[in-house]
């Protein structure tokens, strides 16, 4: 008897999944407020309990406590510092792998929901929201040396097709690609 396996019908796959990888990822990340708690820690540097409550109006103390425990159990965050009266949280390696996803969602929201996010209702690229150095650091993009010249050349991305320089820095309204 063979086990039921998850199959994609349209995309050619090199391996067969036992279940949907998106569904598996969303077991923890898809819980109410979980993604926003990670956003708070990763992007907005609110890494203490009360900072998170202030950063996310509408989130109750009880639910924040539950989500922090779930994210810690799932390996996305860890207690970086525990002192009398407070705990400071930080991302683990697994949590840091979520940062490019968070930035993609910020980029999507800044483009498609600008009327809800910005007073002037103008869409913005990531470079107008976060410092370029921070974006590069968050994505694990470092300056690299070219082998022959000794000059520093910037890597545009560590993920092919993601966050090209124009999306990080200047605003380009058209998305036309020329050969």
C-alpha positions as CSV (number, residue, x, y, z in Angstrom):
1,X,0.0,0.0,0.0
2,X,1.4,3.4,-1.0
3,X,1.1,6.5,1.2
4,X,-0.9,9.4,-0.2
5,X,1.6,11.9,-1.4
6,X,1.1,15.6,-2.2
7,X,1.5,16.4,-5.9
8,X,1.8,19.6,-7.8
9,X,0.1,19.2,-11.1
10,X,1.4,22.2,-13.0
11,X,5.0,22.6,-11.9
12,X,7.7,20.1,-12.8
13,X,9.2,18.9,-9.6
14,X,12.5,17.1,-9.0
15,X,11.3,15.5,-5.7
16,X,8.0,14.3,-4.5
17,X,6.5,15.9,-1.4
18,X,4.8,14.0,1.3
19,X,2.6,17.1,2.0
20,X,2.4,20.7,0.9
21,X,5.5,22.7,2.1
22,X,3.4,25.9,2.3
23,X,0.9,24.2,4.6
24,X,3.7,22.8,6.7
25,X,5.3,26.3,7.0
26,X,2.0,27.8,8.0
27,X,1.3,25.5,10.9
28,X,3.1,28.0,13.1
29,X,3.5,31.0,10.9
30,X,-0.1,31.0,9.9
31,X,-1.4,31.3,13.4
32,X,-3.1,34.6,14.3
33,X,-0.5,37.2,15.1
34,X,2.5,34.9,14.7
35,X,3.7,36.4,11.5
36,X,3.3,39.9,13.0
37,X,5.2,38.9,16.2
38,X,8.1,37.9,13.9
39,X,7.8,41.1,12.0
40,X,7.9,43.1,15.2
41,X,11.1,41.4,16.3
42,X,12.8,41.2,12.9
43,X,11.9,44.5,11.2
44,X,10.8,46.9,13.9
45,X,13.2,45.9,16.6
46,X,10.5,45.5,19.2
47,X,12.0,42.5,21.0
48,X,10.6,42.9,24.5
49,X,7.1,42.0,25.6
50,X,5.8,45.5,26.2
51,X,7.5,46.8,23.0
52,X,5.6,44.2,21.0
53,X,2.3,45.1,22.6
54,X,2.9,48.8,21.7
55,X,3.9,47.9,18.2
56,X,0.8,45.7,17.6
57,X,-2.4,47.4,18.8
58,X,-5.2,44.9,19.3
59,X,-2.9,42.1,20.4
60,X,-3.7,41.0,24.0
61,X,-1.1,40.1,26.6
62,X,-2.5,36.5,26.8
63,X,-2.3,35.9,23.0
64,X,1.2,37.4,22.8
65,X,2.4,35.1,25.5
66,X,0.9,32.1,23.7
67,X,2.5,33.1,20.3
68,X,5.9,33.8,21.8
69,X,5.8,30.3,23.4
70,X,4.7,28.7,20.1
71,X,7.4,30.5,18.1
72,X,10.0,29.6,20.7
73,X,8.9,25.9,20.7
74,X,8.9,25.9,16.8
75,X,12.5,27.3,16.8
76,X,11.8,30.7,15.2
77,X,12.8,32.8,18.3
78,X,14.8,32.3,21.4
79,X,15.3,34.2,24.7
80,X,18.4,36.3,24.2
81,X,18.3,37.9,27.6
82,X,16.3,37.3,30.7
83,X,16.4,39.7,33.5
84,X,14.2,40.3,36.5
85,X,11.1,41.8,35.0
86,X,11.7,41.3,31.3
87,X,12.8,39.0,28.5
88,X,14.4,40.1,25.3
89,X,13.7,37.9,22.2
90,X,15.8,37.4,19.1
91,X,15.4,35.4,15.9
92,X,17.1,32.0,15.6
93,X,18.6,30.9,12.3
94,X,15.2,29.5,11.4
95,X,13.6,32.8,12.2
96,X,16.2,34.7,10.2
97,X,15.2,32.6,7.2
98,X,11.7,34.2,7.4
99,X,13.1,37.8,7.1
100,X,13.2,37.7,3.2
101,X,9.5,36.6,3.3
102,X,8.7,39.5,5.7
103,X,10.4,42.0,3.4
104,X,8.6,40.6,0.4
105,X,5.3,41.1,2.2
106,X,6.3,44.6,3.2
107,X,7.3,45.3,-0.4
108,X,4.0,43.9,-1.6
109,X,1.9,46.0,0.9
110,X,3.8,49.2,0.1
111,X,3.1,48.7,-3.5
112,X,-0.5,47.5,-3.5
113,X,-1.9,49.0,-0.3
114,X,-0.2,52.4,-0.3
115,X,-3.5,54.1,0.1
116,X,-3.9,52.4,3.5
117,X,-0.3,52.7,4.6
118,X,0.9,56.2,3.6
119,X,-0.6,59.6,4.0
120,X,0.2,60.6,0.5
121,X,-1.1,57.3,-0.8
122,X,2.0,56.8,-3.0
123,X,3.5,53.4,-3.5
124,X,7.1,53.1,-2.3
125,X,10.0,50.7,-2.9
126,X,11.8,49.1,0.1
127,X,14.6,51.6,-0.2
128,X,12.3,54.4,0.8
129,X,11.0,52.4,3.8
130,X,14.2,50.8,5.2
131,X,17.8,51.8,4.9
132,X,19.5,50.0,2.0
133,X,22.2,48.7,4.4
134,X,19.6,47.2,6.7
135,X,17.8,45.5,3.7
136,X,21.1,44.1,2.5
137,X,22.0,42.9,6.0
138,X,18.5,41.4,6.6
139,X,18.7,39.5,3.3
140,X,22.3,38.4,3.9
141,X,23.6,40.4,1.0
142,X,27.2,41.6,1.5
143,X,29.6,43.7,-0.5
144,X,32.0,41.5,-2.3
145,X,35.4,42.1,-3.9
146,X,35.9,41.5,-7.6
147,X,38.8,39.1,-8.2
148,X,40.9,41.2,-10.6
149,X,40.3,44.8,-9.7
150,X,40.3,44.9,-5.9
151,X,37.3,47.2,-6.1
152,X,34.2,46.5,-4.1
153,X,31.2,45.3,-6.2
154,X,27.8,45.0,-4.6
155,X,25.9,41.8,-4.8
156,X,22.3,42.6,-5.9
157,X,20.7,39.6,-4.2
158,X,21.2,36.3,-2.6
159,X,17.9,35.0,-3.9
160,X,17.7,34.9,-7.7
161,X,15.0,37.3,-9.0
162,X,14.4,38.9,-5.6
163,X,14.9,42.5,-4.6
164,X,16.8,43.9,-7.6
165,X,18.6,47.2,-6.9
166,X,15.9,49.4,-8.3
167,X,13.4,47.9,-5.8
168,X,15.8,48.5,-2.9
169,X,16.9,52.0,-3.9
170,X,15.4,54.3,-6.4
171,X,11.7,54.1,-7.5
172,X,11.0,52.8,-10.9
173,X,7.3,53.0,-11.8
174,X,7.5,50.8,-14.9
175,X,8.4,47.1,-14.7
176,X,9.3,46.8,-18.4
177,X,12.2,44.4,-19.0
178,X,14.3,44.7,-22.2
179,X,16.5,42.0,-23.7
